[in-house]
Structure formats: C-alpha cells, structure tokens
C-alpha cells in the first residue's frame, strides 16, 4: 500500500514552470487539477472497499488499513479544499517576494535572514523554483534586503498570505547580557505577471540611476557601475538590482520587479474599491503586524489576522507553513464580498 506522502506528492515539474509559455503553464495547472480530483475519487473508492472488508472481516489488519486510507482521504479532501480557495485570476501566477528588516540593526537583519530561510524551505517542500533577483547582505550578520522570484503552480496564491509585518521575540544571540529582544521584518509579495499581462512603462515616467554594487562579489561587480536603481515617478515606487555584474541584466531584473509592483498596486486599488465597506480590511493590509513568532518566555507562533497558532515554532521556521497559509485562506474567503 502506497504511503500518504506518495499519494499526495507534488510533481517535480512544478518548479520548472518559469520556463513554460502561458499556454503550457495553463495546461499544466489544469492537468494538475484533474489529477487532484482523480486522486480524491480513488481515495474515496479505496475507503469504501476497505470499510466493506473491515465489516466482513473485523480483523485488526483490515481496520488498520482502513485507518490509513481514511488518512489519505482526509489529506486529499484538504488539498481539494485548498484548491478551491485559490480561485483569483492572479493566484496561479509566480510570485516576487521582498524581505526587509525593520529598525534594530543586526538583530533585525538576522531575523530577515531567518525568514528568507523559512520561505526557501517551504518552497523546497513544494518543489517550487526559487531564484534570487537581488540580495544585499547585512554588515555583521543577516541581510539588509532580498528579492526572490518563486515559480510554481499558485505560488502567488499561497505566498500572498505572508504579506505584512512579522515580529520575532527571543533571547538575542547578539546580546552578551542575554536579554530578550523584539525584532521586526516586512515581507512584500507581488504577482509576477510579466509573461501574462502587458504592462506599459513609459520612458518619461522612470528615472534610471546606476551605481557601484556594494557587499561581497567579484572584482568586476564592485569596480564598475553595474547596479541599477529605477524610480517610477508617477507612483513613487523605487526598485533596484545589483545581483549581476551586467548592468543590462540588472536593469532587466529591476524592470521585471517594477512591473510586478505596478500590477500589485493596481490589484490593491481594485480590492480596496470592492471591499470599501469591509470593517477589518485595514487589519490585513501592508504595514500591519500579521504574525508573531515567540521563542521566549514560551514558544508560540500566532497569526493575528485569524487567531491561528501553533507551538511547533521550530517546524514553522523550517518551512512548515501550510497550516498557517490554509487558515488565512479560509478566513479570507469567509470575509464578506462586495
């Protein structure tokens, strides 16, 4: 009998979707949905067969097999339920994720680095491809900023749940006195719509600045003005990239991030217009504290938007975010719609 993990395994090809055309990506998504429903139907049939056998036989072996099949069915139902929550037109797109530490120097930069590792581990669990678009290391430890592209089915639909301020409470490893510190980091998530939607950015609407890259790197990276900063004048959005030694490639990457942010800005405007009467809309907007990770004096991760919590902090920081993501999607879809 196959294990639950094998029954619900995610195809390895999911991490290669950034190489597909929009049509092929849509075909892959639909094929995945069909496979999910076929798996759910098969799990239901298996449960019915084992239930009939357990009634006839009554032995412990049949009951154990029935219990395992019920677990498979439960997981399949959870996956099917989750799929119905990702019905937005942009949910199926790849995601661009930005992480920035708050005030607090090295302590906050280390927390931002912990979040980076958490999201990378979550992507590994789902066979999502992750590429670094921009990375700026901290002075002593951690990171000052990082921009990632996450490619996989419904990457944005899942990761949009992470947008907001994340708070960490712990005994600081950088404090010789062993005092407890509170650190903050912000996470921004945008749908990567460059291949699906034509977003026009006029030359007269942007200001392009070039400068020398900072941080560790090859001799060419730090000795030439390869880093690029683009300011979109109408919206005030500023993006930069210094991850490549080529100024042209850095500009292309920065434009990609700019288009994603402009697309996300438009989506936000539309969402605010649709939910103008929703009393709690400010509680889930950017700039609010969405989640607290407490390591001292007790261990707890709590999502303040819906009350979901778990005491298994180590698992969450190691990328086990599915319960928190699912709780957010359920509560978000339960919100009144205009």
DOVEX-610312 format. One record per residue (C-alpha): residue number from 0; x, y, z. Coordinates in pm, 1 decimal, padded with zeros to 6 digits, always signed. Layout:
REM DOVEX-610312
(NUM, (X, Y, Z))
...
//
This chain:
REM DOVEX-610312
(0, (+00000.0, +00000.0, +00000.0))
(1, (+00142.3, +00337.3, -00103.4))
(2, (+00213.2, +00595.2, +00160.6))
(3, (+00016.8, +00912.9, +00212.4))
(4, (+00317.1, +01119.0, +00108.7))
(5, (+00345.6, +00934.2, -00221.6))
(6, (-00026.8, +00964.2, -00286.8))
(7, (-00013.3, +01340.5, -00242.6))
(8, (+00334.6, +01410.1, -00381.9))
(9, (+00377.4, +01723.3, -00591.6))
(10, (+00520.5, +01682.9, -00943.5))
(11, (+00885.5, +01785.9, -00976.5))
(12, (+00796.4, +01967.8, -01299.7))
(13, (+00612.8, +02227.9, -01091.3))
(14, (+00944.4, +02400.8, -01019.2))
(15, (+01013.6, +02440.8, -01393.3))
(16, (+00707.5, +02645.0, -01481.7))
(17, (+00902.7, +02965.1, -01531.6))
(18, (+01038.5, +02800.5, -01848.7))
(19, (+00687.4, +02741.1, -01990.6))
(20, (+00475.7, +02961.4, -02211.7))
(21, (+00149.6, +03091.7, -02058.4))
(22, (-00047.0, +02833.4, -02257.5))
(23, (+00167.9, +02543.3, -02138.0))
(24, (+00152.2, +02668.4, -01779.7))
(25, (-00228.4, +02681.7, -01801.8))
(26, (-00233.8, +02328.9, -01943.1))
(27, (-00008.4, +02207.8, -01660.1))
(28, (-00231.0, +02370.7, -01398.1))
(29, (-00546.3, +02216.4, -01541.8))
(30, (-00378.9, +01874.2, -01566.6))
(31, (-00278.7, +01906.6, -01201.2))
(32, (-00637.1, +01989.4, -01102.2))
(33, (-00763.4, +01681.6, -01289.2))
(34, (-00504.2, +01462.0, -01116.9))
(35, (-00608.6, +01601.2, -00778.3))
(36, (-00974.4, +01514.7, -00837.5))
(37, (-00886.8, +01169.4, -00970.9))
(38, (-00674.1, +01109.8, -00661.9))
(39, (-00961.9, +01222.2, -00439.8))
(40, (-01205.0, +00990.3, -00619.7))
(41, (-00965.4, +00696.6, -00591.1))
(42, (-00908.3, +00762.5, -00219.5))
(43, (-01285.1, +00763.1, -00164.4))
(44, (-01325.3, +00432.7, -00352.6))
(45, (-01040.7, +00273.3, -00156.4))
(46, (-01201.5, +00379.4, +00172.1))
(47, (-01533.9, +00229.0, +00070.0))
(48, (-01366.6, -00101.7, -00024.7))
(49, (-01167.3, -00124.4, +00297.9))
(50, (-01476.2, -00030.0, +00500.0))
(51, (-01673.3, -00314.8, +00341.2))
(52, (-01384.2, -00554.8, +00400.9))
(53, (-01348.8, -00442.5, +00764.9))
(54, (-01721.1, -00505.2, +00820.3))
(55, (-01690.2, -00857.4, +00684.7))
(56, (-01354.7, -00947.0, +00838.4))
(57, (-01344.9, -00743.1, +01158.3))
(58, (-00971.6, -00810.4, +01196.2))
(59, (-00712.3, -00562.0, +01318.2))
(60, (-00526.1, -00567.5, +00986.0))
(61, (-00833.2, -00457.0, +00790.6))
(62, (-00909.7, -00187.2, +01047.4))
(63, (-00550.4, -00057.5, +01031.4))
(64, (-00567.1, -00045.0, +00650.9))
(65, (-00898.7, +00139.1, +00669.6))
(66, (-00749.7, +00392.3, +00909.5))
(67, (-00458.9, +00457.8, +00674.0))
(68, (-00693.1, +00503.1, +00378.8))
(69, (-00906.4, +00743.7, +00582.7))
(70, (-00591.7, +00949.6, +00643.0))
(71, (-00520.9, +00951.8, +00269.2))
(72, (-00879.1, +01063.1, +00200.2))
(73, (-00857.3, +01334.6, +00464.7))
(74, (-00541.1, +01473.8, +00309.6))
(75, (-00691.4, +01459.4, -00039.7))
(76, (-01001.8, +01647.5, +00079.8))
(77, (-00779.1, +01912.7, +00241.0))
(78, (-00586.1, +01955.6, -00085.4))
(79, (-00911.0, +01982.4, -00284.8))
(80, (-01049.0, +02237.1, -00039.2))
(81, (-00730.6, +02441.6, -00063.5))
(82, (-00751.5, +02440.6, -00444.7))
(83, (-01099.3, +02594.4, -00430.0))
(84, (-00961.7, +02883.2, -00220.5))
(85, (-00709.7, +02980.7, -00490.2))
(86, (-00960.4, +03099.2, -00747.8))
(87, (-00836.4, +03454.7, -00804.7))
(88, (-00710.7, +03535.0, -01156.5))
(89, (-00364.3, +03621.8, -01024.5))
(90, (-00338.1, +03333.7, -00773.9))
(91, (-00195.2, +03095.4, -01035.0))
(92, (+00096.9, +03326.1, -01116.6))
(93, (+00455.7, +03311.6, -00998.0))
(94, (+00543.2, +03540.8, -00706.5))
(95, (+00804.3, +03804.8, -00635.2))
(96, (+00892.0, +03820.8, -00265.6))
(97, (+01080.1, +04103.6, -00095.3))
(98, (+01209.1, +04085.4, +00263.2))
(99, (+01333.8, +04391.3, +00452.7))
(100, (+01443.4, +04412.4, +00818.5))
(101, (+01292.1, +04675.2, +01043.2))
(102, (+01477.5, +04901.5, +01282.4))
(103, (+01718.1, +04720.7, +01511.4))
(104, (+02041.4, +04673.6, +01319.9))
(105, (+02199.4, +04329.8, +01328.8))
(106, (+01917.4, +04174.3, +01532.5))
(107, (+01652.4, +04271.4, +01273.4))
(108, (+01880.3, +04176.3, +00982.7))
(109, (+01928.0, +03830.7, +01132.7))
(110, (+01550.1, +03794.2, +01166.0))
(111, (+01508.1, +03884.4, +00798.6))
(112, (+01761.8, +03613.3, +00715.1))
(113, (+01562.5, +03361.7, +00922.2))
(114, (+01251.0, +03449.1, +00723.3))
(115, (+01444.4, +03402.6, +00398.9))
(116, (+01546.7, +03053.6, +00507.8))
(117, (+01188.6, +02975.3, +00615.6))
(118, (+01047.3, +03062.4, +00274.6))
(119, (+01321.9, +02877.0, +00089.7))
(120, (+01248.6, +02564.7, +00293.6))
(121, (+00874.9, +02599.0, +00225.7))
(122, (+00947.1, +02621.0, -00147.4))
(123, (+01165.5, +02310.7, -00129.8))
(124, (+00877.4, +02118.2, +00028.5))
(125, (+00657.2, +02204.8, -00270.8))
(126, (+00925.0, +02167.0, -00538.8))
(127, (+00892.4, +02536.1, -00625.1))
(128, (+01184.3, +02700.7, -00806.9))
(129, (+01343.1, +02998.7, -00629.0))
(130, (+01578.0, +03247.5, -00793.9))
(131, (+01742.1, +03546.1, -00625.4))
(132, (+01679.0, +03871.7, -00811.1))
(133, (+01856.5, +04097.8, -00564.5))
(134, (+02049.0, +04039.8, -00241.2))
(135, (+02213.1, +04283.2, -00001.7))
(136, (+02391.8, +04122.0, +00295.8))
(137, (+02399.4, +04269.6, +00643.5))
(138, (+02707.6, +04441.1, +00784.1))
(139, (+02772.6, +04177.4, +01051.5))
(140, (+02506.0, +03910.7, +01001.9))
(141, (+02175.0, +03858.2, +00827.3))
(142, (+02052.2, +04057.9, +00530.1))
(143, (+01957.2, +04417.2, +00456.0))
(144, (+01721.0, +04319.5, +00175.3))
(145, (+01645.0, +04034.9, -00063.3))
(146, (+01415.9, +03992.1, -00363.6))
(147, (+01314.6, +03643.4, -00477.7))
(148, (+01119.9, +03502.3, -00769.2))
(149, (+00917.8, +03194.1, -00673.9))
(150, (+00785.6, +02983.6, -00962.5))
(151, (+00530.3, +02708.6, -00926.1))
(152, (+00155.2, +02649.0, -00951.8))
(153, (-00033.2, +02907.3, -00744.4))
(154, (+00289.4, +03043.6, -00595.3))
(155, (+00136.6, +03389.3, -00555.5))
(156, (-00190.4, +03246.7, -00425.2))
(157, (-00005.9, +03077.8, -00140.2))
(158, (+00255.6, +03342.3, -00065.1))
(159, (+00018.7, +03640.9, -00068.0))
(160, (-00077.5, +03518.1, +00279.7))
(161, (+00270.4, +03619.5, +00402.3))
(162, (+00249.7, +03987.0, +00311.0))
(163, (+00286.9, +04210.4, +00614.5))
(164, (+00500.0, +04268.2, +00923.6))
(165, (+00647.9, +03965.1, +01101.7))
(166, (+00755.2, +04000.5, +01465.9))
(167, (+01011.8, +03786.7, +01649.6))
(168, (+01051.6, +03769.6, +02029.1))
(169, (+01361.5, +03585.3, +02153.7))
(170, (+01676.3, +03597.9, +02364.4))
(171, (+01913.5, +03775.7, +02130.3))
(172, (+02228.5, +03580.7, +02032.7))
(173, (+02391.7, +03919.5, +01973.0))
(174, (+02331.3, +04047.5, +02328.0))
(175, (+02603.9, +03948.1, +02571.4))
(176, (+02366.4, +04016.2, +02860.2))
(177, (+02116.2, +03757.5, +02734.8))
(178, (+01824.9, +03998.2, +02724.2))
(179, (+01502.2, +03940.2, +02537.7))
(180, (+01461.0, +04136.5, +02213.6))
(181, (+01172.1, +04207.0, +01977.1))
(182, (+01257.8, +04231.7, +01607.6))
(183, (+01050.7, +04319.8, +01303.9))
(184, (+01079.6, +04245.4, +00932.1))
(185, (+00846.8, +04323.4, +00644.2))
(186, (+00751.0, +04083.5, +00366.5))
(187, (+00608.3, +04209.7, +00037.3))
(188, (+00459.2, +03971.3, -00218.8))
(189, (+00368.1, +04063.1, -00575.8))
(190, (+00227.2, +03852.1, -00860.7))
(191, (+00480.8, +03808.3, -01140.1))
(192, (+00259.7, +03896.3, -01435.4))
(193, (+00525.5, +03994.7, -01687.9))
(194, (+00459.7, +03696.9, -01915.6))
(195, (+00081.7, +03717.0, -01882.7))
(196, (-00003.1, +04086.3, -01882.2))
(197, (+00148.9, +04365.3, -02090.2))
(198, (+00225.5, +04648.7, -01850.3))
(199, (+00339.1, +04964.6, -02026.3))
(200, (+00603.6, +05170.5, -01851.5))
(201, (+00683.9, +05490.7, -02038.4))
(202, (+01044.6, +05605.6, -02056.3))
(203, (+00949.3, +05954.5, -01940.0))
(204, (+00788.6, +05805.8, -01626.7))
(205, (+01107.5, +05648.8, -01492.0))
(206, (+01441.1, +05774.7, -01364.1))
(207, (+01738.3, +05540.9, -01404.8))
(208, (+02036.8, +05565.2, -01169.7))
(209, (+02347.7, +05346.8, -01185.2))
(210, (+02599.4, +05295.6, -00906.3))
(211, (+02864.8, +05056.5, -00786.0))
(212, (+02740.3, +04741.0, -00622.9))
(213, (+02805.2, +04700.4, -00250.2))
(214, (+02871.9, +04390.0, -00046.1))
(215, (+03078.4, +04082.6, -00136.6))
(216, (+03125.3, +03994.0, -00500.4))
(217, (+03375.1, +03954.7, -00781.7))
(218, (+03615.9, +04229.7, -00871.7))
(219, (+03401.8, +04336.0, -01169.3))
(220, (+03089.8, +04366.8, -00953.4))
(221, (+03242.1, +04617.6, -00713.7))
(222, (+03460.8, +04817.7, -00955.3))
(223, (+03205.2, +04911.0, -01220.5))
(224, (+02869.3, +05089.1, -01204.5))
(225, (+02667.1, +04774.6, -01266.5))
(226, (+02399.2, +04827.6, -01000.4))
(227, (+02073.2, +04982.1, -01120.1))
(228, (+01804.4, +05180.0, -00939.4))
(229, (+01477.1, +05264.9, -01114.8))
(230, (+01231.6, +05522.0, -00979.2))
(231, (+00878.4, +05520.9, -01119.8))
(232, (+00787.8, +05889.0, -01093.0))
(233, (+00403.4, +05871.0, -01105.8))
(234, (+00376.8, +05610.9, -00827.3))
(235, (+00697.7, +05682.0, -00635.0))
(236, (+00794.8, +05311.7, -00646.6))
(237, (+01171.6, +05252.9, -00626.9))
(238, (+01336.2, +04923.4, -00718.8))
(239, (+01699.2, +04829.5, -00750.7))
(240, (+01912.8, +04535.1, -00853.0))
(241, (+02284.2, +04473.6, -00806.6))
(242, (+02295.3, +04096.5, -00813.1))
(243, (+02457.5, +04060.5, -01157.6))
(244, (+02783.1, +04202.8, -01292.8))
(245, (+02597.7, +04308.9, -01609.2))
(246, (+02424.6, +04646.8, -01592.3))
(247, (+02187.4, +04538.9, -01871.1))
(248, (+02073.7, +04227.2, -01686.4))
(249, (+02034.8, +04422.6, -01362.7))
(250, (+01814.3, +04672.0, -01548.6))
(251, (+01602.3, +04391.7, -01695.4))
(252, (+01554.4, +04240.2, -01349.8))
(253, (+01470.3, +04576.8, -01194.4))
(254, (+01211.2, +04641.9, -01466.7))
(255, (+01061.3, +04298.8, -01400.9))
(256, (+01019.4, +04381.1, -01031.7))
(257, (+00881.6, +04728.0, -01114.8))
(258, (+00613.0, +04581.2, -01343.9))
(259, (+00517.8, +04328.9, -01076.4))
(260, (+00483.0, +04604.3, -00817.8))
(261, (+00275.8, +04820.8, -01052.6))
(262, (+00049.5, +04523.4, -01119.5))
(263, (+00016.1, +04457.1, -00745.5))
(264, (-00061.2, +04825.4, -00685.6))
(265, (-00346.5, +04809.4, -00935.8))
(266, (-00479.0, +04489.6, -00777.3))
(267, (-00470.1, +04659.6, -00437.8))
(268, (-00669.3, +04955.6, -00568.3))
(269, (-00931.0, +04721.8, -00713.5))
(270, (-00950.8, +04518.0, -00392.1))
(271, (-00995.8, +04832.1, -00180.6))
(272, (-01271.7, +04951.2, -00409.5))
(273, (-01451.6, +04615.2, -00383.0))
(274, (-01416.6, +04592.3, -00005.9))
(275, (-01464.9, +04955.8, +00095.1))
(276, (-01730.8, +04850.4, +00345.3))
(277, (-01535.7, +04563.5, +00494.9))
(278, (-01465.0, +04677.7, +00851.6))
(279, (-01149.0, +04470.8, +00902.1))
(280, (-00974.2, +04547.1, +00574.8))
(281, (-00703.3, +04757.5, +00745.4))
(282, (-00611.3, +04463.6, +00970.3))
(283, (-00478.6, +04264.6, +00676.9))
(284, (-00315.8, +04543.2, +00477.3))
(285, (+00053.8, +04602.3, +00437.4))
(286, (+00215.1, +04766.4, +00736.0))
(287, (+00014.2, +04575.3, +00993.6))
(288, (+00156.9, +04312.2, +01225.6))
(289, (+00029.8, +03984.9, +01086.0))
(290, (+00221.4, +03724.6, +01284.9))
(291, (+00432.0, +03689.2, +01599.5))
(292, (+00698.4, +03422.4, +01648.5))
(293, (+00768.1, +03388.2, +02022.2))
(294, (+01075.1, +03190.2, +02133.5))
(295, (+01093.8, +03330.6, +02488.7))
(296, (+00949.9, +03305.9, +02756.2))
(297, (+00728.8, +03044.4, +02583.7))
(298, (+00720.5, +02903.3, +02231.0))
(299, (+00430.7, +03000.8, +02004.3))
(300, (+00359.6, +03123.0, +01651.9))
(301, (+00036.3, +03320.1, +01627.4))
(302, (-00133.8, +03475.0, +01325.6))
(303, (-00311.8, +03788.0, +01447.2))
(304, (-00543.8, +03805.4, +01144.7))
(305, (-00738.7, +03490.3, +01225.1))
(306, (-00609.3, +03359.9, +01560.3))
(307, (-00436.9, +03051.8, +01412.9))
(308, (-00147.0, +02937.4, +01631.9))
(309, (+00096.2, +02652.4, +01685.2))
(310, (+00354.1, +02570.6, +01949.4))
(311, (+00583.2, +02394.9, +01699.8))
(312, (+00793.3, +02703.5, +01630.8))
(313, (+01092.0, +02506.6, +01500.1))
(314, (+00879.2, +02338.0, +01232.2))
(315, (+00736.2, +02671.6, +01116.8))
(316, (+01079.2, +02832.9, +01093.2))
(317, (+01188.5, +02524.8, +00897.6))
(318, (+00923.9, +02593.4, +00634.1))
(319, (+00614.4, +02414.3, +00763.9))
(320, (+00373.7, +02698.3, +00680.6))
(321, (+00084.4, +02504.5, +00529.2))
(322, (-00140.4, +02519.2, +00836.2))
(323, (-00094.4, +02896.2, +00872.6))
(324, (-00144.5, +02956.9, +00499.0))
(325, (-00456.4, +02738.6, +00491.2))
(326, (-00602.1, +02918.0, +00796.0))
(327, (-00550.6, +03254.6, +00630.9))
(328, (-00707.6, +03143.7, +00301.7))
(329, (-01010.4, +03002.5, +00484.7))
(330, (-01063.7, +03319.1, +00687.3))
(331, (-01000.4, +03545.7, +00389.1))
(332, (-01252.2, +03361.4, +00172.8))
(333, (-01503.9, +03376.3, +00457.4))
(334, (-01484.4, +03756.5, +00458.7))
(335, (-01791.5, +03932.1, +00311.0))
(336, (-01752.4, +04006.9, -00057.9))
(337, (-01895.3, +04307.6, -00234.0))
//
